[in-house]
């Protein structure tokens, strides 16, 4: 019953380098994913692979391709001799250019192959405006074709996912994309339209994929894990953009399932998985929750009445100025979404907030159940030390008193009691001569156990495997990114 999950049991800390932050509203200490380590990149790749795989099932055609720049159109940063800083060669707005304030002039130089201008001390990068113009031109060409041919019985709608990436050897910027559409007419003309719409270089490696090919994007989403610091800055780091409304990978069935959870007081659903040929329990997508059930600031600490003031404002004040009422864009968004939800489903904001509270309470129960299930597998089937499970409480190690005499009655005391760890056990595990021993504390953490180390090494292996094709292309087919 548990065999398949036992072998895939992850570490308690999914992120290899979690970041300690303080919630500015509740002042609680929380640990957030770094989004940069191997585990985070693997999770991101798996997440988008699944969503793209699902999106492929909803459409007749799925096209994968790559957009590259030629040397005449490639965006880059150069050293402005007047202001003595790296400045973008392209406008981000009319008359406005980006500046890399925290990069020393003449400290970075990424040369372009076959550059007739022999430009020095430049940093080739991405320009999201090029991508936006590309999709705008593409949609315009499709719309014009449908108009002149008077096509009424086919959909001209296209959806897309695009991620930016630097080449593994040359660090040359380029974009990988997946296009979805259902029209045979679009299929007949798509290669020509792509070539005409991307005027900054060439369109390469266009091929149809299917729902069983999510690896096409996983290796690119998880790529660029070892970039120079200058390419990890706000204006130079890789990004991805995708169609919205509905979210990529989620169709009307997913929305209907979420709404069923909301109105019936349930959480999640069972779904048949073709790959494993079994029925799996699936949580609602976080992106759908944010769309229909967003949380306002300080959601956990607010009373029902305080939440109602936020969520009901847009509903009760049609045409009211949300910017004057709320400082936070988060609260403004929550108020707008509540208004939209209430009108669509003919309910009041009071009912909406009650449904919201019930839904997230059910989600908390589900997560607690998963935590207990993890503990059962860890202790009863893997027979590993229960002291590792203290890591499920992120601030436990911070709450351990410096002196053993202060331990009884402390927050750490009650956590240890719940796991059956008595005073003598705690003294042996964490203290030396009645004082907290940092070396002992570190030794009790799961990440330093053989189980934890094995899982960490697996994450590095998964990341390397995901990049194998990319590494092969960069090594044996360098002209692919020229």
C-alpha positions as a Markdown table, in Angstrom:
| # | Residue | x | y | z |
|---|---|---|---|---|
| 1 | Unk | 0.0 | 0.0 | 0.0 |
| 2 | Unk | 2.8 | 2.4 | 0.9 |
| 3 | Unk | 5.6 | 0.9 | -1.2 |
| 4 | Unk | 5.5 | 3.4 | -4.1 |
| 5 | Unk | 5.5 | 6.4 | -1.7 |
| 6 | Unk | 8.2 | 5.0 | 0.6 |
| 7 | Unk | 10.8 | 5.1 | -2.2 |
| 8 | Unk | 9.8 | 8.6 | -3.1 |
| 9 | Unk | 9.7 | 10.1 | 0.4 |
| 10 | Unk | 11.4 | 13.5 | 0.2 |
| 11 | Unk | 13.2 | 15.4 | 2.9 |
| 12 | Unk | 11.1 | 17.5 | 5.3 |
| 13 | Unk | 12.7 | 20.6 | 3.8 |
| 14 | Unk | 12.0 | 20.3 | 0.1 |
| 15 | Unk | 14.3 | 23.3 | -0.6 |
| 16 | Unk | 18.0 | 22.6 | -0.1 |
| 17 | Unk | 18.7 | 26.2 | 1.1 |
| 18 | Unk | 15.5 | 27.6 | 2.6 |
| 19 | Unk | 15.5 | 31.3 | 3.4 |
| 20 | Unk | 14.6 | 32.7 | 6.8 |
| 21 | Unk | 12.2 | 35.6 | 6.5 |
| 22 | Unk | 9.9 | 37.5 | 8.9 |
| 23 | Unk | 6.3 | 38.0 | 7.9 |
| 24 | Unk | 5.9 | 41.8 | 7.8 |
| 25 | Unk | 2.2 | 41.6 | 8.9 |
| 26 | Unk | 2.2 | 38.9 | 11.6 |
| 27 | Unk | 6.0 | 39.2 | 12.5 |
| 28 | Unk | 6.2 | 35.4 | 12.5 |
| 29 | Unk | 9.4 | 33.7 | 11.4 |
| 30 | Unk | 8.8 | 31.6 | 8.3 |
| 31 | Unk | 11.1 | 29.7 | 5.9 |
| 32 | Unk | 10.6 | 30.2 | 2.2 |
| 33 | Unk | 12.0 | 28.3 | -0.8 |
| 34 | Unk | 15.1 | 29.9 | -2.3 |
| 35 | Unk | 13.9 | 29.1 | -5.9 |
| 36 | Unk | 17.6 | 28.6 | -7.0 |
| 37 | Unk | 18.8 | 25.3 | -5.6 |
| 38 | Unk | 18.6 | 22.0 | -7.5 |
| 39 | Unk | 15.4 | 20.9 | -5.6 |
| 40 | Unk | 13.6 | 24.2 | -6.4 |
| 41 | Unk | 14.6 | 24.0 | -10.0 |
| 42 | Unk | 13.5 | 20.4 | -10.3 |
| 43 | Unk | 10.2 | 21.2 | -8.7 |
| 44 | Unk | 9.7 | 24.1 | -11.0 |
| 45 | Unk | 10.5 | 21.9 | -14.0 |
| 46 | Unk | 8.2 | 19.2 | -12.9 |
| 47 | Unk | 5.4 | 21.7 | -12.2 |
| 48 | Unk | 5.6 | 23.2 | -15.6 |
| 49 | Unk | 6.1 | 19.9 | -17.4 |
| 50 | Unk | 2.9 | 18.6 | -15.8 |
| 51 | Unk | 1.0 | 21.8 | -16.8 |
| 52 | Unk | 2.3 | 21.7 | -20.3 |
| 53 | Unk | 1.5 | 18.0 | -20.6 |
| 54 | Unk | -2.1 | 18.8 | -19.5 |
| 55 | Unk | -2.4 | 21.7 | -21.9 |
| 56 | Unk | -1.3 | 19.5 | -24.8 |
| 57 | Unk | -4.3 | 17.2 | -24.0 |
| 58 | Unk | -6.7 | 20.1 | -24.6 |
| 59 | Unk | -5.6 | 21.0 | -28.1 |
| 60 | Unk | -5.2 | 19.4 | -31.5 |
| 61 | Unk | -1.8 | 20.9 | -32.2 |
| 62 | Unk | 1.2 | 21.5 | -29.9 |
| 63 | Unk | 4.2 | 23.1 | -31.5 |
| 64 | Unk | 7.6 | 23.4 | -29.9 |
| 65 | Unk | 10.3 | 25.9 | -31.3 |
| 66 | Unk | 13.1 | 28.2 | -30.5 |
| 67 | Unk | 13.6 | 32.0 | -31.2 |
| 68 | Unk | 17.2 | 33.2 | -31.7 |
| 69 | Unk | 18.7 | 36.6 | -32.2 |
| 70 | Unk | 21.1 | 37.6 | -34.9 |
| 71 | Unk | 24.0 | 39.9 | -34.1 |
| 72 | Unk | 22.3 | 43.0 | -35.5 |
| 73 | Unk | 19.2 | 42.7 | -33.3 |
| 74 | Unk | 20.5 | 41.1 | -30.1 |
| 75 | Unk | 19.7 | 43.2 | -27.0 |
| 76 | Unk | 22.6 | 43.9 | -24.7 |
| 77 | Unk | 24.1 | 46.2 | -22.0 |
| 78 | Unk | 27.1 | 48.3 | -22.8 |
| 79 | Unk | 29.3 | 50.7 | -20.8 |
| 80 | Unk | 27.9 | 54.3 | -21.2 |
| 81 | Unk | 31.1 | 56.4 | -21.0 |
| 82 | Unk | 29.1 | 59.5 | -20.0 |
| 83 | Unk | 27.4 | 57.9 | -16.9 |
| 84 | Unk | 30.1 | 55.2 | -16.5 |
| 85 | Unk | 27.7 | 52.3 | -16.0 |
| 86 | Unk | 26.2 | 49.4 | -18.0 |
| 87 | Unk | 23.1 | 50.7 | -19.9 |
| 88 | Unk | 20.7 | 48.8 | -22.1 |
| 89 | Unk | 20.9 | 49.2 | -25.9 |
| 90 | Unk | 17.1 | 49.0 | -26.0 |
| 91 | Unk | 14.3 | 51.2 | -24.6 |
| 92 | Unk | 12.2 | 49.6 | -21.9 |
| 93 | Unk | 9.8 | 52.6 | -22.3 |
| 94 | Unk | 9.9 | 55.6 | -24.6 |
| 95 | Unk | 13.2 | 57.4 | -23.8 |
| 96 | Unk | 13.9 | 55.1 | -20.8 |
| 97 | Unk | 16.8 | 52.6 | -20.5 |
| 98 | Unk | 17.7 | 50.1 | -17.9 |
| 99 | Unk | 20.9 | 50.6 | -15.9 |
| 100 | Unk | 22.8 | 47.9 | -14.0 |
| 101 | Unk | 23.7 | 49.9 | -10.9 |
| 102 | Unk | 25.4 | 47.1 | -9.0 |
| 103 | Unk | 27.8 | 46.1 | -11.8 |
| 104 | Unk | 31.2 | 47.7 | -12.0 |
| 105 | Unk | 32.0 | 49.2 | -15.5 |
| 106 | Unk | 34.2 | 47.1 | -17.7 |
| 107 | Unk | 33.8 | 44.1 | -15.3 |
| 108 | Unk | 31.8 | 41.9 | -17.6 |
| 109 | Unk | 32.4 | 41.0 | -21.2 |
| 110 | Unk | 30.4 | 38.3 | -23.1 |
| 111 | Unk | 31.6 | 38.4 | -26.7 |
| 112 | Unk | 29.3 | 37.6 | -29.6 |
| 113 | Unk | 30.5 | 35.0 | -32.2 |
| 114 | Unk | 31.0 | 36.4 | -35.7 |
| 115 | Unk | 30.3 | 39.9 | -34.6 |
| 116 | Unk | 31.5 | 42.2 | -37.4 |
| 117 | Unk | 31.4 | 45.2 | -35.0 |
| 118 | Unk | 33.8 | 43.5 | -32.6 |
| 119 | Unk | 31.8 | 44.9 | -29.6 |
| 120 | Unk | 33.6 | 44.7 | -26.3 |
| 121 | Unk | 32.5 | 44.8 | -22.7 |
| 122 | Unk | 28.9 | 44.0 | -23.5 |
| 123 | Unk | 26.3 | 41.8 | -21.7 |
| 124 | Unk | 23.8 | 40.1 | -24.2 |
| 125 | Unk | 20.5 | 39.7 | -22.5 |
| 126 | Unk | 16.7 | 39.4 | -23.1 |
| 127 | Unk | 14.1 | 42.0 | -24.1 |
| 128 | Unk | 10.5 | 41.0 | -23.1 |
| 129 | Unk | 9.2 | 43.7 | -25.5 |
| 130 | Unk | 10.6 | 41.6 | -28.4 |
| 131 | Unk | 8.5 | 38.7 | -27.2 |
| 132 | Unk | 5.4 | 40.8 | -26.7 |
| 133 | Unk | 5.7 | 42.2 | -30.3 |
| 134 | Unk | 6.3 | 38.7 | -31.6 |
| 135 | Unk | 3.0 | 37.3 | -30.2 |
| 136 | Unk | 1.1 | 40.5 | -31.2 |
| 137 | Unk | 2.3 | 40.2 | -34.8 |
| 138 | Unk | 1.5 | 36.4 | -34.9 |
| 139 | Unk | -2.0 | 36.9 | -33.6 |
| 140 | Unk | -2.5 | 39.8 | -36.1 |
| 141 | Unk | -1.4 | 37.6 | -39.1 |
| 142 | Unk | -3.7 | 34.8 | -38.0 |
| 143 | Unk | -6.7 | 37.2 | -37.6 |
| 144 | Unk | -6.0 | 38.7 | -41.0 |
| 145 | Unk | -5.9 | 35.3 | -42.7 |
| 146 | Unk | -9.2 | 34.3 | -41.1 |
| 147 | Unk | -10.7 | 37.5 | -42.2 |
| 148 | Unk | -9.7 | 37.4 | -45.9 |
| 149 | Unk | -10.6 | 33.7 | -46.2 |
| 150 | Unk | -13.9 | 34.3 | -44.2 |
| 151 | Unk | -13.2 | 31.3 | -42.0 |
| 152 | Unk | -16.0 | 31.0 | -39.4 |
| 153 | Unk | -15.9 | 27.3 | -38.4 |
| 154 | Unk | -12.4 | 27.3 | -36.9 |
| 155 | Unk | -11.0 | 28.9 | -33.8 |
| 156 | Unk | -8.2 | 31.4 | -34.4 |
| 157 | Unk | -7.2 | 31.3 | -30.7 |
| 158 | Unk | -3.6 | 30.4 | -29.8 |
| 159 | Unk | -2.1 | 29.8 | -26.4 |
| 160 | Unk | 1.6 | 29.8 | -25.5 |
| 161 | Unk | 4.3 | 29.1 | -23.0 |
| 162 | Unk | 7.7 | 30.8 | -23.5 |
| 163 | Unk | 10.9 | 30.6 | -21.4 |
| 164 | Unk | 14.0 | 32.6 | -21.9 |
| 165 | Unk | 17.4 | 30.9 | -21.6 |
| 166 | Unk | 21.1 | 31.6 | -22.0 |
| 167 | Unk | 23.2 | 29.2 | -24.0 |
| 168 | Unk | 25.3 | 26.8 | -22.0 |
| 169 | Unk | 28.6 | 27.6 | -23.6 |
| 170 | Unk | 28.2 | 31.0 | -25.4 |
| 171 | Unk | 25.6 | 32.5 | -22.9 |
| 172 | Unk | 23.7 | 33.7 | -26.0 |
| 173 | Unk | 20.1 | 34.7 | -25.1 |
| 174 | Unk | 17.3 | 32.8 | -26.9 |
| 175 | Unk | 13.7 | 31.7 | -26.2 |
| 176 | Unk | 12.0 | 28.3 | -26.2 |
| 177 | Unk | 8.2 | 28.2 | -26.8 |
| 178 | Unk | 5.2 | 25.9 | -27.0 |
| 179 | Unk | 2.2 | 27.0 | -29.1 |
| 180 | Unk | -1.2 | 25.4 | -28.8 |
| 181 | Unk | -4.0 | 25.8 | -31.4 |
| 182 | Unk | -6.8 | 23.7 | -32.9 |
| 183 | Unk | -7.2 | 25.1 | -36.4 |
| 184 | Unk | -5.9 | 23.2 | -39.4 |
| 185 | Unk | -5.7 | 26.5 | -41.3 |
| 186 | Unk | -3.2 | 27.8 | -38.7 |
| 187 | Unk | -1.3 | 24.5 | -38.9 |
| 188 | Unk | -0.9 | 25.0 | -42.7 |
| 189 | Unk | 0.5 | 28.5 | -42.3 |
| 190 | Unk | 2.2 | 28.5 | -38.8 |
| 191 | Unk | 5.8 | 28.2 | -40.0 |
| 192 | Unk | 5.5 | 31.1 | -42.4 |
| 193 | Unk | 3.7 | 33.2 | -39.7 |
| 194 | Unk | 6.4 | 32.4 | -37.1 |
| 195 | Unk | 9.2 | 33.4 | -39.5 |
| 196 | Unk | 7.5 | 36.6 | -40.5 |
| 197 | Unk | 6.5 | 37.6 | -36.9 |
| 198 | Unk | 10.0 | 37.1 | -35.4 |
| 199 | Unk | 12.1 | 39.8 | -37.2 |
| 200 | Unk | 15.1 | 39.7 | -34.8 |
| 201 | Unk | 16.7 | 36.5 | -36.0 |
| 202 | Unk | 15.5 | 33.1 | -36.9 |
| 203 | Unk | 13.0 | 30.5 | -35.8 |
| 204 | Unk | 14.5 | 27.1 | -35.3 |
| 205 | Unk | 13.7 | 23.5 | -34.5 |
| 206 | Unk | 9.9 | 23.8 | -34.9 |
| 207 | Unk | 8.3 | 20.4 | -34.4 |
| 208 | Unk | 4.9 | 19.1 | -33.2 |
| 209 | Unk | 4.9 | 17.4 | -29.8 |
| 210 | Unk | 2.2 | 15.6 | -27.9 |
| 211 | Unk | 0.9 | 15.2 | -24.4 |
| 212 | Unk | 3.6 | 12.6 | -23.6 |
| 213 | Unk | 6.5 | 15.0 | -24.3 |
| 214 | Unk | 6.7 | 17.3 | -21.2 |
| 215 | Unk | 10.5 | 16.8 | -21.1 |
| 216 | Unk | 10.7 | 19.3 | -24.0 |
| 217 | Unk | 10.3 | 22.1 | -21.6 |
| 218 | Unk | 11.5 | 20.6 | -18.3 |
| 219 | Unk | 15.1 | 20.7 | -19.3 |
| 220 | Unk | 14.8 | 24.4 | -20.3 |
| 221 | Unk | 12.8 | 25.5 | -17.3 |
| 222 | Unk | 15.4 | 23.9 | -14.9 |
| 223 | Unk | 18.3 | 25.1 | -17.0 |
| 224 | Unk | 20.7 | 28.0 | -16.4 |
| 225 | Unk | 21.5 | 26.9 | -12.8 |
| 226 | Unk | 25.1 | 28.0 | -13.0 |
| 227 | Unk | 25.0 | 31.4 | -14.6 |
| 228 | Unk | 27.4 | 34.3 | -13.8 |
| 229 | Unk | 26.1 | 36.7 | -11.2 |
| 230 | Unk | 25.7 | 39.4 | -13.8 |
| 231 | Unk | 23.1 | 37.3 | -15.6 |
| 232 | Unk | 21.1 | 36.7 | -12.5 |
| 233 | Unk | 20.2 | 40.3 | -11.8 |
| 234 | Unk | 16.7 | 41.7 | -12.0 |
| 235 | Unk | 17.0 | 43.0 | -15.6 |
| 236 | Unk | 19.1 | 40.1 | -17.0 |
| 237 | Unk | 17.9 | 36.9 | -15.3 |
| 238 | Unk | 15.8 | 34.3 | -17.4 |
| 239 | Unk | 12.1 | 34.5 | -17.2 |
| 240 | Unk | 9.0 | 32.8 | -18.6 |
| 241 | Unk | 5.6 | 34.1 | -19.8 |
| 242 | Unk | 2.5 | 32.2 | -20.7 |
| 243 | Unk | -1.2 | 32.6 | -21.6 |
| 244 | Unk | -3.7 | 33.3 | -18.9 |
| 245 | Unk | -7.5 | 33.1 | -18.4 |
| 246 | Unk | -7.5 | 30.1 | -18.0 |
| 247 | Unk | -4.1 | 29.2 | -16.6 |
| 248 | Unk | -1.9 | 26.9 | -18.7 |
| 249 | Unk | -2.6 | 23.3 | -17.9 |
| 250 | Unk | -6.0 | 23.8 | -16.2 |
| 251 | Unk | -9.2 | 23.5 | -18.1 |
| 252 | Unk | -12.9 | 23.9 | -17.3 |
| 253 | Unk | -12.9 | 20.5 | -15.5 |
| 254 | Unk | -10.3 | 21.8 | -13.0 |
| 255 | Unk | -12.3 | 25.0 | -12.4 |
| 256 | Unk | -15.5 | 23.0 | -11.9 |
| 257 | Unk | -13.8 | 20.7 | -9.5 |
| 258 | Unk | -12.5 | 23.6 | -7.4 |
| 259 | Unk | -15.9 | 25.2 | -7.3 |
| 260 | Unk | -17.4 | 21.9 | -6.3 |
| 261 | Unk | -14.9 | 21.8 | -3.4 |
| 262 | Unk | -15.8 | 25.4 | -2.4 |
| 263 | Unk | -19.6 | 24.9 | -2.4 |
| 264 | Unk | -19.6 | 21.3 | -1.0 |
| 265 | Unk | -17.1 | 21.9 | 1.7 |
| 266 | Unk | -14.6 | 19.4 | 0.4 |
| 267 | Unk | -11.0 | 19.5 | -0.7 |
| 268 | Unk | -9.3 | 17.8 | -3.7 |
| 269 | Unk | -10.5 | 15.1 | -5.9 |
| 270 | Unk | -9.5 | 11.7 | -7.3 |
| 271 | Unk | -8.1 | 11.5 | -10.8 |
| 272 | Unk | -7.0 | 8.7 | -13.0 |
| 273 | Unk | -3.3 | 8.8 | -14.0 |
| 274 | Unk | -2.5 | 7.2 | -17.3 |
| 275 | Unk | 1.3 | 6.9 | -16.6 |
| 276 | Unk | 0.8 | 4.8 | -13.4 |
| 277 | Unk | -2.5 | 3.4 | -14.4 |
| 278 | Unk | -3.9 | 4.2 | -11.0 |
| 279 | Unk | -6.2 | 6.7 | -9.3 |
| 280 | Unk | -4.4 | 9.5 | -7.5 |
| 281 | Unk | -5.7 | 12.1 | -5.1 |
| 282 | Unk | -5.1 | 15.6 | -6.7 |
| 283 | Unk | -5.0 | 18.9 | -4.8 |
| 284 | Unk | -6.5 | 22.0 | -6.4 |
| 285 | Unk | -4.0 | 24.0 | -8.3 |
| 286 | Unk | -2.5 | 27.0 | -6.4 |
| 287 | Unk | -3.0 | 29.2 | -9.5 |
| 288 | Unk | -6.7 | 28.4 | -9.5 |
| 289 | Unk | -7.0 | 29.2 | -5.8 |
| 290 | Unk | -5.3 | 32.5 | -6.4 |
| 291 | Unk | -7.7 | 33.3 | -9.1 |
| 292 | Unk | -11.0 | 32.4 | -7.4 |
| 293 | Unk | -10.0 | 32.3 | -3.7 |
| 294 | Unk | -7.2 | 34.8 | -3.1 |
| 295 | Unk | -6.1 | 35.6 | 0.5 |
| 296 | Unk | -5.9 | 39.2 | 1.7 |
| 297 | Unk | -3.0 | 40.5 | 3.8 |
| 298 | Unk | -2.8 | 39.1 | 7.3 |
| 299 | Unk | -5.5 | 36.6 | 6.4 |
| 300 | Unk | -4.7 | 34.2 | 9.2 |
| 301 | Unk | -4.8 | 36.9 | 11.9 |
| 302 | Unk | -7.9 | 38.8 | 10.8 |
| 303 | Unk | -11.4 | 38.2 | 12.2 |
| 304 | Unk | -14.4 | 37.4 | 10.1 |
| 305 | Unk | -15.6 | 41.1 | 10.2 |
| 306 | Unk | -12.1 | 42.4 | 9.3 |
| 307 | Unk | -11.9 | 40.1 | 6.3 |
| 308 | Unk | -15.4 | 41.1 | 5.2 |
| 309 | Unk | -14.4 | 44.8 | 5.2 |
| 310 | Unk | -11.7 | 43.9 | 2.6 |
| 311 | Unk | -13.6 | 41.5 | 0.4 |
| 312 | Unk | -16.9 | 43.3 | 0.3 |
| 313 | Unk | -15.8 | 46.8 | -0.6 |
| 314 | Unk | -15.8 | 46.4 | -4.4 |
| 315 | Unk | -19.2 | 44.6 | -4.2 |
| 316 | Unk | -20.9 | 47.3 | -2.0 |
| 317 | Unk | -19.2 | 50.3 | -3.6 |
| 318 | Unk | -19.6 | 49.9 | -7.4 |
| 319 | Unk | -17.2 | 52.4 | -9.0 |
| 320 | Unk | -15.4 | 53.1 | -5.7 |
| 321 | Unk | -11.8 | 54.0 | -5.9 |
| 322 | Unk | -10.0 | 50.9 | -4.6 |
| 323 | Unk | -6.6 | 52.7 | -4.6 |
| 324 | Unk | -7.9 | 55.2 | -2.1 |
| 325 | Unk | -9.4 | 52.5 | 0.1 |
| 326 | Unk | -6.5 | 50.0 | 0.1 |
| 327 | Unk | -2.8 | 50.7 | 0.0 |
| 328 | Unk | -2.0 | 47.1 | -0.9 |
| 329 | Unk | -2.5 | 45.7 | -4.5 |
| 330 | Unk | -3.2 | 42.3 | -2.8 |
| 331 | Unk | -6.2 | 43.7 | -1.0 |
| 332 | Unk | -7.5 | 45.5 | -4.1 |
| 333 | Unk | -7.2 | 42.2 | -6.1 |
| 334 | Unk | -9.0 | 40.2 | -3.4 |
| 335 | Unk | -11.9 | 42.8 | -3.3 |
| 336 | Unk | -12.2 | 42.7 | -7.1 |
| 337 | Unk | -12.2 | 38.9 | -7.2 |
| 338 | Unk | -14.8 | 38.6 | -4.5 |
| 339 | Unk | -17.0 | 41.0 | -6.4 |
| 340 | Unk | -16.6 | 39.0 | -9.6 |
| 341 | Unk | -17.2 | 35.6 | -7.9 |
| 342 | Unk | -20.3 | 36.9 | -6.1 |
| 343 | Unk | -21.9 | 38.2 | -9.3 |
| 344 | Unk | -21.1 | 35.0 | -11.2 |
| 345 | Unk | -22.5 | 32.7 | -8.6 |
| 346 | Unk | -25.3 | 34.9 | -7.1 |
| 347 | Unk | -24.0 | 35.0 | -3.5 |
| 348 | Unk | -23.1 | 37.8 | -1.1 |
| 349 | Unk | -19.7 | 38.7 | 0.2 |
| 350 | Unk | -20.7 | 37.4 | 3.6 |
| 351 | Unk | -21.3 | 34.0 | 2.1 |
| 352 | Unk | -18.1 | 34.3 | 0.1 |
| 353 | Unk | -15.9 | 34.9 | 3.1 |
| 354 | Unk | -17.5 | 32.0 | 4.9 |
| 355 | Unk | -16.9 | 29.7 | 2.0 |
| 356 | Unk | -13.3 | 31.0 | 1.8 |
| 357 | Unk | -12.7 | 30.2 | 5.5 |
| 358 | Unk | -14.2 | 26.8 | 5.2 |
| 359 | Unk | -12.1 | 25.9 | 2.1 |
| 360 | Unk | -8.8 | 26.9 | 3.6 |
| 361 | Unk | -9.7 | 25.1 | 6.9 |
| 362 | Unk | -10.3 | 21.9 | 4.9 |
| 363 | Unk | -7.0 | 22.5 | 3.1 |
| 364 | Unk | -5.2 | 22.8 | 6.5 |
| 365 | Unk | -6.8 | 19.5 | 7.6 |
| 366 | Unk | -5.5 | 17.8 | 4.4 |
| 367 | Unk | -2.0 | 19.1 | 4.9 |
| 368 | Unk | -2.0 | 18.0 | 8.5 |
| 369 | Unk | -3.2 | 14.5 | 7.4 |
| 370 | Unk | -0.3 | 14.4 | 4.9 |
| 371 | Unk | 2.1 | 15.4 | 7.6 |
| 372 | Unk | 0.9 | 12.6 | 9.9 |
| 373 | Unk | 1.1 | 10.1 | 7.0 |
| 374 | Unk | 4.8 | 11.2 | 6.4 |
| 375 | Unk | 5.6 | 10.6 | 10.1 |
| 376 | Unk | 4.0 | 7.2 | 10.0 |
| 377 | Unk | 6.0 | 6.1 | 6.9 |
| 378 | Unk | 9.2 | 7.6 | 8.4 |
| 379 | Unk | 8.9 | 5.9 | 11.7 |
| 380 | Unk | 7.0 | 2.6 | 11.1 |
| 381 | Unk | 8.3 | 1.6 | 7.6 |
| 382 | Unk | 11.7 | 3.2 | 7.3 |
| 383 | Unk | 12.5 | 3.0 | 11.0 |
| 384 | Unk | 14.3 | 6.3 | 11.1 |
| 385 | Unk | 14.9 | 8.4 | 14.2 |
| 386 | Unk | 11.9 | 10.5 | 15.4 |
| 387 | Unk | 14.2 | 13.4 | 16.3 |
| 388 | Unk | 14.4 | 14.2 | 12.6 |
| 389 | Unk | 10.7 | 15.0 | 12.6 |
| 390 | Unk | 11.3 | 18.0 | 14.8 |
| 391 | Unk | 12.3 | 19.7 | 11.6 |
| 392 | Unk | 8.6 | 19.9 | 10.7 |
| 393 | Unk | 8.5 | 22.8 | 13.1 |
| 394 | Unk | 10.7 | 25.4 | 11.3 |
| 395 | Unk | 11.4 | 27.5 | 14.4 |
| 396 | Unk | 12.0 | 24.5 | 16.7 |
| 397 | Unk | 15.8 | 24.9 | 16.8 |
| 398 | Unk | 15.5 | 28.6 | 17.4 |
| 399 | Unk | 13.1 | 28.0 | 20.3 |
| 400 | Unk | 15.5 | 25.7 | 22.1 |
| 401 | Unk | 16.6 | 27.6 | 25.3 |
| 402 | Unk | 20.3 | 28.2 | 25.7 |
| 403 | Unk | 20.3 | 26.8 | 29.2 |
| 404 | Unk | 18.7 | 23.4 | 30.1 |
| 405 | Unk | 17.1 | 24.9 | 33.2 |
| 406 | Unk | 14.9 | 27.1 | 30.9 |
| 407 | Unk | 13.7 | 24.1 | 28.8 |
| 408 | Unk | 10.7 | 23.0 | 30.8 |
| 409 | Unk | 7.6 | 25.0 | 29.8 |
| 410 | Unk | 9.3 | 26.4 | 26.7 |
| 411 | Unk | 7.7 | 26.0 | 23.2 |
| 412 | Unk | 10.3 | 23.4 | 22.3 |
| 413 | Unk | 9.4 | 21.4 | 25.5 |
| 414 | Unk | 5.8 | 20.9 | 24.3 |
| 415 | Unk | 6.9 | 19.9 | 20.8 |
| 416 | Unk | 9.4 | 17.3 | 22.2 |
| 417 | Unk | 6.7 | 16.0 | 24.6 |
| 418 | Unk | 4.4 | 15.3 | 21.6 |
| 419 | Unk | 7.0 | 13.1 | 20.1 |
| 420 | Unk | 7.7 | 11.3 | 23.4 |
| 421 | Unk | 11.1 | 12.9 | 24.0 |
| 422 | Unk | 11.6 | 13.3 | 27.7 |
| 423 | Unk | 14.0 | 15.6 | 29.5 |
| 424 | Unk | 16.8 | 13.1 | 29.6 |
| 425 | Unk | 16.5 | 12.5 | 25.8 |
| 426 | Unk | 16.6 | 16.3 | 25.1 |
| 427 | Unk | 19.6 | 16.7 | 27.4 |
| 428 | Unk | 21.5 | 13.9 | 25.6 |
| 429 | Unk | 20.5 | 15.2 | 22.1 |
| 430 | Unk | 21.0 | 18.9 | 22.4 |
| 431 | Unk | 22.9 | 19.9 | 25.5 |
| 432 | Unk | 26.5 | 19.6 | 26.9 |
| 433 | Unk | 27.0 | 20.5 | 30.5 |
| 434 | Unk | 23.5 | 22.0 | 30.6 |
| 435 | Unk | 24.3 | 24.4 | 27.8 |
| 436 | Unk | 22.9 | 24.2 | 24.2 |
| 437 | Unk | 25.5 | 22.5 | 22.0 |
| 438 | Unk | 25.3 | 23.8 | 18.4 |
| 439 | Unk | 27.2 | 20.8 | 17.0 |
| 440 | Unk | 24.8 | 18.4 | 18.6 |
| 441 | Unk | 21.8 | 20.3 | 17.4 |
| 442 | Unk | 23.1 | 20.2 | 13.8 |
| 443 | Unk | 23.7 | 16.4 | 14.0 |
| 444 | Unk | 20.0 | 15.8 | 14.9 |
| 445 | Unk | 18.7 | 17.5 | 11.7 |
| 446 | Unk | 17.4 | 15.3 | 8.9 |
| 447 | Unk | 19.5 | 16.9 | 6.2 |
| 448 | Unk | 22.7 | 15.6 | 7.7 |
| 449 | Unk | 21.4 | 12.0 | 8.0 |
| 450 | Unk | 22.1 | 9.4 | 5.3 |
| 451 | Unk | 18.5 | 9.6 | 4.3 |
| 452 | Unk | 18.7 | 13.4 | 3.9 |
| 453 | Unk | 22.1 | 13.3 | 2.1 |
| 454 | Unk | 20.8 | 10.6 | -0.4 |
| 455 | Unk | 17.7 | 12.8 | -1.2 |
| 456 | Unk | 19.9 | 15.8 | -1.7 |
| 457 | Unk | 22.2 | 13.9 | -4.1 |
| 458 | Unk | 19.1 | 12.7 | -6.0 |
| 459 | Unk | 18.1 | 16.3 | -6.6 |
| 460 | Unk | 21.5 | 17.1 | -8.1 |
| 461 | Unk | 21.2 | 14.0 | -10.3 |
| 462 | Unk | 17.7 | 14.9 | -11.5 |
| 463 | Unk | 18.9 | 18.4 | -12.4 |
| 464 | Unk | 21.9 | 17.0 | -14.3 |
| 465 | Unk | 19.7 | 14.5 | -16.2 |
| 466 | Unk | 17.2 | 17.2 | -17.1 |
| 467 | Unk | 19.9 | 19.2 | -18.7 |
| 468 | Unk | 21.5 | 16.4 | -20.7 |
| 469 | Unk | 19.9 | 17.3 | -24.0 |
| 470 | Unk | 20.8 | 21.0 | -23.5 |
| 471 | Unk | 24.4 | 20.1 | -22.7 |
| 472 | Unk | 24.5 | 17.9 | -25.8 |
| 473 | Unk | 23.2 | 20.7 | -28.1 |
| 474 | Unk | 25.7 | 23.2 | -26.6 |
| 475 | Unk | 28.6 | 20.8 | -27.0 |
| 476 | Unk | 28.0 | 19.1 | -30.4 |
| 477 | Unk | 25.7 | 21.6 | -32.1 |
| 478 | Unk | 26.9 | 25.1 | -31.1 |
| 479 | Unk | 25.5 | 26.7 | -34.3 |
| 480 | Unk | 22.1 | 25.9 | -32.9 |
| 481 | Unk | 22.3 | 29.0 | -30.8 |
| 482 | Unk | 24.2 | 31.3 | -33.2 |
